[in-house]
Structure formats: C-alpha cells, structure tokens
Amino acid sequence: MFKGFVLSISLISVIFISSCSKELYFSGVSENSLNEIKQNYQSQEYTKENISKLIGSPLVQENSGNLWIYNLVKEQGNASFKKTIYNKTLKLKFENNILRSVEEIDIN
C-alpha cells in the first residue's frame, strides 16, 4: 500500500515537472518578422523605418546609424528550470538607409 502511494506521488510529480518545462519563452525579435527580413532583404529594399516597424528599435546602434544590433533568446522551461534553446546576436548593416546585410551570431 505504501509503495503504491509513493509510486503514484512520484509519477504525479514527474508529470507535473515535465509539463511545466515545455513552455517556450522568446525575447527579442519576433521569429516570423526575422524570417521575413532574412528571406526578403536582398530582393526588397527595407529602410530603417521599415525595420523599426517590423522588429522594433535596436538594442545597440552604431554612431553612424548604419549598424543595428539586436539580442535573440529562446528558452524552454519555467522560472525554476530554464534551458536555453538559443542565444544569438543579430547584426543589421545599412547603406544609404537601405538594409544590405543580415548576420546572426550564435552565442551559445
């Protein structure tokens, strides 16, 4: 009887912990917006204003305004148990107010 009780409590605990750890957290730029920019920037002329509307203001901007840097973090888990899926830096380079280069740097 006692073994059955301990086993059922253990099983419930494992299910609870594993269900909590499946939540995804994303900070930084929207993945959909980022994918759109990466796929289309060479064929479509994105201005700084277009980029600001799509993904927001950069975390860091070079003095000339031609290099914008964003941070991208995706984590899985809850407040106690978080696993980083990726941690990246996104560099956008502009020439004459038009996006010319998109570079992702993996920080993991």
C-alpha positions in Angstrom: 0.0 0.0 0.0 2.8 2.4 1.0 4.8 1.6 -2.1 1.8 2.3 -4.3 1.3 5.6 -2.7 4.9 6.6 -3.1 4.9 5.4 -6.7 1.8 7.4 -7.5 3.1 10.6 -5.9 6.4 10.2 -7.8 4.5 9.7 -11.1 2.4 12.8 -10.5 5.5 14.8 -9.7 7.3 13.7 -12.8 4.2 14.6 -15.0 3.9 18.0 -13.3 7.5 18.9 -13.7 7.7 17.7 -17.3 4.5 19.6 -18.3 5.8 22.8 -16.7 9.1 22.5 -18.6 7.5 22.6 -22.0 6.7 26.3 -22.0 8.7 28.4 -24.6 9.9 31.9 -23.8 11.2 34.2 -26.5 12.8 37.6 -26.0 14.0 40.0 -28.6 12.8 40.0 -32.2 9.8 38.0 -33.4 10.8 34.9 -35.2 8.3 35.4 -38.0 9.5 39.0 -38.6 13.1 38.0 -38.5 12.5 35.2 -41.1 10.6 37.6 -43.3 13.5 40.0 -43.3 16.2 37.3 -43.8 14.3 35.9 -46.8 13.4 39.1 -48.5 16.1 41.8 -47.7 18.1 41.1 -50.9 15.1 41.4 -53.2 13.2 44.1 -51.3 14.7 47.4 -50.1 14.0 47.6 -46.4 14.6 51.1 -44.9 15.5 51.7 -41.3 11.9 52.8 -40.8 10.6 49.5 -42.3 12.8 47.6 -40.0 11.8 49.6 -36.9 8.2 48.9 -37.7 8.8 45.1 -38.2 11.1 44.3 -35.3 11.4 47.5 -33.2 14.3 49.6 -32.1 17.7 48.1 -31.9 19.4 47.2 -28.6 22.6 49.0 -29.8 23.1 51.3 -32.6 26.4 52.5 -34.0 27.0 56.3 -34.0 26.6 56.5 -37.8 23.3 54.6 -37.5 24.4 52.1 -40.1 24.9 49.1 -37.7 21.9 47.9 -35.6 22.3 45.1 -33.1 19.6 43.0 -31.5 19.6 40.2 -29.0 17.6 37.0 -29.6 17.0 34.5 -26.8 14.7 31.4 -26.9 14.3 29.4 -23.7 12.2 26.4 -22.7 11.0 25.7 -19.2 9.6 27.5 -16.2 11.0 30.0 -13.8 13.0 27.3 -11.9 14.1 25.1 -14.8 15.0 27.0 -17.9 17.0 25.6 -20.8 18.4 28.0 -23.4 17.5 26.8 -26.9 19.5 29.6 -28.5 21.1 32.9 -27.6 22.0 34.9 -30.7 23.1 38.4 -31.7 21.5 39.9 -34.8 23.6 42.4 -36.8 21.8 44.5 -39.4 24.0 46.7 -41.7 22.6 49.6 -43.7 24.0 51.6 -46.6 22.2 54.8 -47.6 19.3 54.0 -45.3 18.7 50.5 -47.0 19.3 47.2 -45.3 22.2 45.4 -47.0 23.4 42.7 -44.6 21.8 40.4 -42.0 24.1 38.4 -39.8 23.2 36.1 -36.9 25.9 35.2 -34.4 25.3 32.2 -32.1 26.4 33.0 -28.6 25.8 29.5 -27.0 
